[in-house]
């Protein structure tokens, strides 16, 4: 009886000791990863990619170069990050419209929980070899590891490096820089997202918010070129009974969002007799 008791006691002590060693090893591993984490630098990590040096961020890479403000609407998001997206297009050839549309979709226009706590605008997970900061967030599985940045501009640059450095996305760079539809379907084909409607969602955002204008600026001369401003035909429309923003936009070939911007409308409600200011670019 005493012999059996001693054997059981020894086995228990051995198992407890192994468990403690595993816990200690696990804690040590986490501490090591945390120690490796550091501030992400946007102009590093590009050596293994094809890039245009003129598209690099101003040096030293000062996050203050791009002022970050609280984002309330998608239009504010676009105004805030369009210039950064154009830097990425000039450096790597990824359409600015695609970068902005992905950012809007993946980050919830900058208001998503993951984006607010990590500045991660593209939902990029840690992956093997990631040496920057990280945080955990529930996504496809509970508590997944996501990359963390100390400024949104670093997230945009890392997104470009992520696409340009992986072989499965290589075919995308054979497309024309402003062919956003091929890029949208190509991203889904390469496995960037599991959502079957991912391409359609990107295209809808690009067309709704007229994001191709940022592609055109880069293709037609780059960020440093002073372009002749567009000339517009300015006119008004008096709201009649039965008029809707959709109908007015369709009649004049405009977007609903542009009409709302021009008239500071907070919703789609119209009043009979209301005067709407409209404009349309002159064709040459």
N, C-alpha and C positions, 0 to 999 in steps of 0.2 A: 504493500500500500504506500509506504514511504517512498519507495523507488519510483512508483508511478507519479506521485505528487511532485518529486524533484524534477522529473523529465518534463512534466507539463509546465512547471515554473520556469525552467530553463528555456523552453520553446517560446513562452510568452515574452520573456525578457529579450530574446533574440529578435522576435517579430517587432516589438516596440522599438528596438534599436534601429532596425532597418527602416521603419517608418520615419523615425527622426532624421536618419541620414538622407532619405528622399526629400523630406521637407526642407532640410538644410540646403541640399543641392538645388532644389527648385528656387529657394529664396536667393541663393547665390547667383543663379542664372538671370533672374529678373534684375538684380542689382547691377550685373555686368551690362545688360542691355541699356539700362537707364544711364549708366556712366558713359556709354558710347554716344548717346544722343547729344546732338549739338545744334547750333544755329544753322539753318539751311542757307546756302549761298547760291543765288540764281545763275551765276555765270560759271559754275563748276558742274561737272558731270556731263558736259557736252562734248568731251573729247571723242567719244565713240559714236557721234552722230554727225550727219551732214548738216551744216548750218552756215548762215551768212553772218559774218562778223558785224556787219552794219546793223544787224538786228539785236545786238546785245544791249542789255540795259546800261544806262550811264554808269560809269565807274567813278568813285567807289559805289557799289550797289547800295544806295541809301533808300530804305523803305519810305522815307519821308518825301522822296521824289514824287510818289503817288500818294496823295492824301486820302486816307480812308474815312468815310463819313457813314453815319447810320443809314442803312438802306431800308426804304419803306415800300418802294414799288419796283416793278421790273424795269421801267424806264429809267429810274435812278440807277439801277444796277448797270444798265447799258452805258449810261453816261459816265459812271465811275470806272468801268473796266474796259471800255472800247479801245482806248489807247494802248493798254497793256496787251489786249488781244492782237492789235496791229503790230506791236513789237514782235510777238510770237510768229505772226504770219511772215514778217520780213526775215526773221531769223531762220525759221524752219519750213515755211511753205504751207503751214496748216491754215486754211481759210479762217479769217477773223470771225466770220459769221458762225462757223462751226464751233470755234472755241467759246464764243459768247453763248450760243444756244446750249451747248453742253453745260456751261457754268450755270445758266439759268435753270436748266432742268435738274441737274445733279444737286445744286445747292438750295433749290427753292428760292431763287433770286436773292441768294445771300442770307436768307432767314432760317434755313434749316438748322436743326439742333447740332448736327455734326459740324457744319460750317461755322456756326457761331462759337464753338468751343475749340476748333482746331484750325480755322482758316483754310480748310480743305474744301475747295469748290468743285472738285471733280470725283469725289468718292473713291480716291485711289487708296488701296489698302497697303499695308506695310511691305509685304513680299520679302523674299530672301535677299539679304544684302542691304536693306534699308538701314542707314546709319543716323538718320535724323530723329527728331522727337516723334512721339506717337501717343495715341490715346485709344481707349477701347469704346466701341459703340455697337449696339445691336443692329445687325443688318440681315443678311441671309441666315446667319447663325448668331447666337447670343455672344456678346462680348468680343467681337472681331477687332483686330488691330488695324487702325487707320493712321496714315501719315499726318503729322501735325506741323504747321508752319507758323513762323512769327509774323508773317504779313501775307495778305492775299496774293501779291505779285509773285511770291515764291511758289505758290500753288499753281499759278498759270505757267510759270517756267517749267516746273517739274512735270506738269501735264504734257508739255511739248517734248521734253526729254523722254518721258514714258513712252510716247507714241513713236518717236524717232529712233529709239534704241532697241526696240523689240521687233524681231523678224516677222512676226505675224501681222504687223501693221505696215510692213515695208511697201506693199503694193499700193497703198493709199497715196504715197508720194509720187506715183507715176501719173496721178490725175492732175488736171490743171488746178492752179491754186484757188480759183474762184468757182470751181465746180462743186458747190455745196451739196447737191443731191447725191452725187457719186460718193462723196465723203460720208454722208449720213448713212447710206446703205452699206458702205464699206466698213464702217465702225461696227455695225451690228454683225456683219459677216465675219469680222476678225475676232468677235467675242467680247467686245468692250462691255456690252450689256446683254442681259438675258431677255429683256423685254422685247417681244416680237414687233411691237409698234414703235420701238426706239427711233428708227429713221423717220417715220412719219411725224413723230413728236418734234424732232429737231427741225425738220423742214417747215412745219407749221409755225414754230417760233421764229424762224428766220424770215418767213414771209409776212407774218403778222407784224413784227417789229422792224421790218425792212433792214435787216442786218447786213444785206449784201452791199449796202453803201460803204461799209468799212472795208470790204474786200476791194471794191472799186478804187477807193482812195489809195490803197497800197499798190494795186496793179497799175494804176494810171500815173504813178510818180512817187509813191512812198510818203512817209510821214513828214519829211522835211521840205517837200515841194509845196509852194504856195499856189493853190489852185484858184482859178477864177470862180467866184461864187455862182451858184445856180441862179438863173433868172426865173421869176415866177409871175404868173398871171394871177392877180389878186381880184377876188369878187366875193359877193355875198349871196346867201340863200335865205329867204324868209320862210319859216316853217308854216306849212299848211296842214289842214286836218288830214290825219292818216300818215303823215310823214314819220319816218323812223331814221335813226342814224344809219342803219344798214342800207335802207333804200337811198338815202342821200349819198352815202359813200359809193354805192354802186352806180348811181346816176352820173357822178362826176369823176369816177375812176380814182377815188381816194381811199385811204384806210380809215376805219372808225377811230383808231387811236390818234391819227393825225388831226382829225376834226376835233376830237376832245382836247388835244393839246393846244390847238390854235384858239379854242374858245374857253379854256380852263373849266371844262365840264368834269364834274366828279362822278357822274353816272350817265346812263343812257337816256334819261328823261328829257323830253322836249316840250315846249309850250307853243301853242299856236300864236303866230306873229313874232316869234323869237327870230332875231337876226343872227345868222351864223357867218362868221368870217372864214372864207375858204381860199386856198391857193393851189395852183398846179404848175409844175415846172414847165417852162416853155421848151418846145421841141425846136431843134436847130436843123 
